[in-house]
Amino acid sequence: MQLLIGLILATLIAYLAYRARSLNRSGAIAATAVGTIVFGLGGLQWAVLLLTFFVTSSALSRMFKKRKQGLDEKFSKGHERDAGQVFGNGGLATAFVLVHALYPESSIGWVGFAAALAAVNADTWATELGVLNPTPPRMITNLGKRVEKGTSGGISLFGTLASLLGAGIIALPAALFTDNWFLFPLISFAGLAGSLFDSLLGATVQAMYYCPADKKETEKHPLHTCGTETVHIRGWMWLDNDWVNFACGVTGVAAALILTYIQ
């Protein structure tokens, strides 16, 4: 019965997100699958964390559109999330719901779930708010090098603080629901660590392309915003933004579990 209720709720939320153009068709189907598992096997507390991530990240993607005009050409996808983005951001967290279902007496499921969401939320907040910083970011692998806003691997103090805040938004209910306030700094730090690792991958091995027409570096492939075919210039071709987001979550979970173990 709980799984059925989870399916109904997940379908409704995915449909509303699809109508609001926060998800495309494949994204809505993927979100229904993720939501069914989280709502059905996890319950209310797990649903709150997932919805906090989805609502805040979707809202930030739509905010300050005028100030972010011209930056979409750098990112591989638009604001309508597809299945790859849904699973890249929420797949790992969903796996920890299954861990909880199998081992309900263990805290690993909850910590892993919260840390995975905190990491991808931190990365989203850093991306969406970091580009509003009036000062150009610096490359994470060379802090002396200024780069264009939206460049993969670019970081700034403003974006890093936004990242920490995004992680904290997930960490707060994670600690509140369990009455374990050690989780607040732990999940916040883990989320920040995941976001910074995301930037490191973006600066080093993420697949990047070049538009010969606009003469700009971009994540878009095979076609740039202008319609020109992009050329691979660096990184592993299989490592697109969805896999980088997944790695971001893995790093956040690893950091959280290591800190939990050594406390």
Secondary structure as UniProt FT lines:
FT   HELIX           2..19
FT   TURN            20..21
FT   HELIX           25..37
FT   HELIX           38..42
FT   HELIX           44..62
FT   TURN            63..65
FT   HELIX           66..68
FT   TURN            69..70
FT   TURN            72..74
FT   HELIX           83..102
FT   TURN            104..105
FT   HELIX           108..130
FT   TURN            131..132
FT   STRAND          138..139
FT   TURN            140..141
FT   STRAND          142..146
FT   TURN            149..150
FT   TURN            152..153
FT   STRAND          154..155
FT   HELIX           157..178
FT   TURN            181..182
FT   HELIX           183..204
FT   STRAND          208..211
FT   TURN            212..215
FT   STRAND          216..218
FT   TURN            225..226
FT   STRAND          231..234
FT   TURN            237..238
FT   HELIX           241..262
//
